[in-house]
Every structure is written in structure tokens, then in C-alpha cells.
Amino acid sequence: MSTQDIRTLVKEKYGQAAVQVTTGGRASCGSTCSGKDPITSDLYQPEETGALPPEALAASLGCGNPTALAQLNPGETVLDLGSGGGIDVLLSAKRVGPTGKAYGLDMTEEMLALARENQRKAGVENVEFLKGEIENIPLPENSVDVVISNCVINLSPQKERVFREAFRVLRTGGRLAVADIVATASLPEEVKGDWAAYTGCMAGATEIDELEKMLGSAGFDRIKVAPKDTSRSFIREWMPGKCIEEYLVSATIEATKPLHS
């Protein structure tokens, strides 16, 4: 598949996930990845999500809590790459307060519509949802303090470009805080060629050492990729009988834009 074919497939699948939520269901990113999986549960504390509309929680397809990882401060500007139904954007907006701002970037019309409706229901004003691709961020350079993302970058066929774009829009000293699925060993060919596995956050996962190289090449320093081995227990359920947990794990990915180049 070409880059555009992959992008179209991902957009289609996550558009369907948004529709599931708007019709009273729970998001699912394909036959191999259900919104009921433990990867999307117990990630947020009840006191965090209590003021959010239930649709924001139902649309969550993440694998971590990047808003906590980023340690957001009042007055900061934060950008969420692949913001989906908006849960991490709305939580970020609360953390940065009225003097800060939270942007959400997504390429899927259905997810953007859902996110904006969730924003309206939550009554949060310091938020803006943008339409675009994470490989081409529609913001000027040196415009945000923190870039977050939650189980989305693995879906990009141009991950190096994603990291370069994140570096570009960050101010000096800015932080990257990502939760994602990574590979701890080379994926079997049958998984790499399974497009349901791609949209289910598996086939697009990159090995940790390669991720670190990408981040370094983009200009980042203080790079830290921390796998969560406990996640293997539920990753096993994504492709039963395929031993996928031997190759994949959820991880936190942190890096900083240096103060001096």
C-alpha cells in the first residue's frame, strides 16, 4: 500500500469509530482492537474525567495518559497529535488553565465533529481543534510548549516526518510526551501485511532503537522510551493465538527540544 492508501484506510476506520460513539456505542478501531480492551481502561483518575461528557471517554482509544506524563503547567500551550474524540485535549486544557491553550489535531472529519461537540458539552473555552495530518502540522514553528500523542504515531507511515514536525512547532526547551505501541522485536511478515493489524495499532509499531534514532535525527535530546511489560497481557488478546505479545508493548516516549542547537 502507498502512503496515501494507508492514510485513507486509517481515516476510514477511525471515522467509523467516531460514528459508533455518536450512535451510543463505544469506539473500536477495528476487528483486532476494541475500545473495551484494558489498554483504554484505568488510564485516567475519576477526578480527572468526572466533568467530561461520557462520549469523550467512550471515544478514547489511547494506550496511556500523556497529559499526566507531560506534567503540564498553567499558561502552557499544548498540542495533541491525533486528538480523536478530544479527551486528552480537554484534560490538557484544564491543566494549563485559562492562561494556556490546548490544540487538538486530527485528519478525520467525524472525530473532529465529535471532539468539538465534547468541547461544547464540557464548556471548555481554551481549546481549538484543527483539521490536518500529523505529518504536516498546521501551526507555525516555535508555537507550542508541549506536544502529546496517545497511540497515534504508530499509525503514521511517515514517522520521521511526524517527529520533525513536532520538533519544528515546539519552542526551545519544549517537551514531547507520547504514549504509544512499540515493537521489542521485528514483527512477523504475516502481521506486517495485515491491514486490520495496522489500523489496530500493531503492524505500524516501530522498534525502540529505531524510534530513538528518529527522535535524535529530528533534533531531540533527553530521549527516553520506557516499555510497560505489563501491557503484554492484554496485547495478547488483540490477535489471539498469534503470540503478538512477544513483539509489542505499550510505552511512554519522552524527549526535549534543546535550549541550544
C-alpha positions in Angstrom: 0.0 0.0 0.0 1.1 3.6 -0.7 1.3 6.2 2.0 -2.0 7.7 0.8 -3.7 4.3 0.8 -2.6 3.8 4.4 -3.8 7.3 5.4 -7.2 6.6 3.7 -7.6 3.3 5.5 -6.8 4.8 8.9 -9.1 7.7 8.3 -11.9 5.4 7.3 -11.5 3.1 10.3 -11.4 6.0 12.8 -14.3 7.7 11.2 -16.3 4.6 11.8 -15.1 4.6 15.4 -16.4 8.1 15.9 -19.8 7.2 14.4 -20.0 4.3 16.9 -19.8 6.8 19.7 -22.2 9.3 18.3 -24.8 6.5 17.9 -24.5 5.5 21.5 -21.7 2.8 21.3 -18.1 2.7 22.2 -15.2 3.3 19.9 -13.4 0.4 18.3 -10.5 0.8 15.9 -11.2 -2.5 14.0 -11.7 -6.2 14.5 -8.4 -6.6 16.4 -8.8 -3.6 18.7 -11.8 -2.9 20.9 -12.5 0.1 23.0 -13.3 -2.3 25.8 -9.7 -3.5 25.9 -7.8 -2.9 29.2 -5.4 -0.6 27.3 -8.1 2.1 27.3 -9.3 1.5 30.9 -8.0 2.8 34.2 -5.7 5.3 32.4 -7.4 8.3 34.0 -8.4 9.1 37.5 -12.2 9.6 38.2 -11.5 13.1 39.4 -9.9 13.9 36.1 -12.8 12.7 33.9 -15.7 13.5 36.1 -16.5 16.8 34.3 -16.1 15.3 30.8 -19.0 14.1 28.7 -19.3 10.3 28.5 -18.7 10.5 24.8 -15.2 11.7 25.3 -14.4 8.6 27.4 -16.3 6.3 25.0 -14.1 7.6 22.1 -10.8 7.0 23.9 -8.6 4.6 22.0 -5.3 5.5 23.7 -2.7 3.4 25.5 -1.6 5.8 28.2 -2.2 9.2 29.8 0.1 11.6 28.1 -1.4 14.6 29.9 0.0 13.2 33.2 3.3 12.2 31.6 3.8 15.7 30.2 3.4 17.4 33.7 1.6 20.3 32.1 1.9 23.7 33.8 -0.5 26.7 33.9 -0.1 29.0 31.0 1.5 26.5 28.6 0.3 25.7 25.1 -0.1 22.0 24.3 -0.7 20.2 21.0 -2.2 16.7 20.8 -1.3 14.8 17.6 -4.3 12.7 16.5 -6.7 14.0 19.1 -9.7 11.8 18.3 -12.7 12.5 20.5 -10.7 15.1 22.4 -10.2 13.5 25.9 -6.6 14.4 26.2 -7.1 17.9 24.8 -9.9 18.6 27.3 -7.8 17.3 30.1 -4.8 19.3 29.0 -6.9 22.5 28.8 -7.8 22.0 32.5 -4.2 21.5 33.4 -2.8 24.6 31.6 -5.7 26.8 32.8 -7.3 29.8 31.3 -4.0 31.5 30.5 -2.9 28.4 28.5 -4.3 26.7 25.4 -4.8 23.2 24.1 -4.8 22.3 20.4 -6.1 19.0 19.0 -5.1 17.9 15.5 -6.9 15.2 13.6 -7.5 14.4 9.9 -10.8 12.6 10.4 -13.9 14.8 10.0 -16.1 12.5 12.2 -13.6 12.6 15.0 -13.3 16.4 14.8 -17.1 16.8 14.9 -17.2 14.5 18.0 -14.4 16.4 19.7 -16.0 19.8 19.1 -19.3 18.6 20.5 -17.5 17.2 23.5 -15.8 20.5 24.0 -19.2 22.3 23.8 -20.7 19.9 26.4 -17.7 20.3 28.7 -17.8 24.1 28.4 -14.1 24.4 27.8 -13.0 27.5 26.0 -9.2 27.4 25.8 -9.3 24.6 23.2 -9.1 24.6 19.4 -9.4 21.5 17.2 -7.6 21.7 13.9 -8.0 19.6 10.8 -4.8 18.2 9.3 -2.2 15.5 9.2 0.3 14.9 11.9 3.0 14.8 9.2 2.1 18.4 8.3 1.1 20.3 11.4 -0.8 23.5 10.6 0.9 25.6 13.2 3.9 27.9 13.0 7.4 27.0 14.3 8.2 27.7 18.0 4.5 28.0 18.8 3.8 25.3 21.5 5.4 24.2 24.8 4.4 20.6 24.8 3.4 18.0 22.1 1.5 15.0 23.3 0.0 12.0 21.5 -1.8 8.9 22.5 -1.4 5.7 20.5 -1.5 7.5 17.1 2.1 7.9 15.8 2.3 4.2 15.2 -0.4 4.7 12.6 1.7 7.1 10.5 3.6 5.7 7.5 6.0 8.8 7.9 7.0 8.7 11.5 10.3 10.6 10.9 8.3 13.5 9.4 6.0 13.4 12.4 8.9 13.9 14.8 10.5 16.6 12.6 7.2 18.5 12.6 6.8 18.1 16.4 10.3 19.5 16.8 9.5 22.4 14.5 6.5 23.6 16.3 8.0 23.2 19.8 9.7 26.2 21.5 13.2 25.7 22.7 13.1 23.7 25.9 9.7 22.3 24.8 8.7 18.7 25.6 7.4 15.7 23.7 5.3 13.3 25.8 3.8 10.3 23.9 2.1 7.1 24.8 2.2 4.5 22.0 2.7 0.9 21.0 6.3 0.0 20.1 8.0 -3.2 18.9 10.5 -5.0 21.1 11.4 -7.4 18.2 10.9 -7.5 14.4 7.3 -8.2 13.6 6.4 -11.4 11.7 5.6 -10.8 8.0 2.0 -12.0 8.5 1.5 -9.2 10.9 3.2 -6.5 8.8 0.9 -7.4 5.9 -2.3 -7.5 7.9 -4.0 -4.1 7.4 -6.5 -4.8 10.2 -3.5 -5.1 12.4 -2.2 -1.8 11.1 -5.4 0.1 12.0 -5.5 -1.8 15.2 -2.2 -0.2 16.3 0.0 -3.2 15.8 1.6 -3.6 12.3 2.8 0.0 12.2 4.8 -0.2 15.5 8.5 0.7 15.3 11.3 -1.0 17.2 12.6 1.0 20.2 16.1 1.6 18.9 14.7 2.9 15.6 12.4 5.3 17.4 15.3 6.6 19.4 17.2 7.2 16.1 14.3 9.0 14.6 13.9 11.3 17.6 17.6 12.1 17.6 17.7 12.8 13.9 14.8 15.2 14.3 16.9 17.1 16.8 15.6 16.0 20.2 17.7 15.2 23.2 16.9 13.7 26.6 15.2 10.8 24.8 13.6 8.2 26.9 11.5 5.2 25.7 10.1 3.2 28.7 8.2 0.0 27.8 5.4 -1.3 30.0 5.8 -5.0 30.1 2.6 -5.5 32.0 0.7 -4.4 28.8 1.6 -7.7 27.1 -1.1 -9.5 29.0 -3.9 -7.6 27.1 -2.0 -7.1 23.8 -2.1 -10.9 23.6 -5.9 -10.6 23.2 -5.7 -8.4 20.1 -4.7 -11.3 17.8 -5.4 -14.4 19.8 -3.1 -17.3 19.0 -0.6 -15.2 17.1 1.8 -14.5 20.1 1.7 -10.8 19.2 2.6 -10.0 22.8 6.1 -11.3 22.1 6.7 -8.4 19.7 4.7 -5.5 21.0 4.4 -3.5 24.2 2.9 -0.1 25.2 5.5 2.5 26.1 6.0 6.1 27.1 8.2 8.2 24.9 9.7 11.4 26.2 12.1 13.9 24.6 13.1 17.6 24.8 13.9 20.3 22.2 17.4 21.5 23.3 17.8 25.1 24.6 20.8 25.5 22.4 21.2 23.8 19.0 
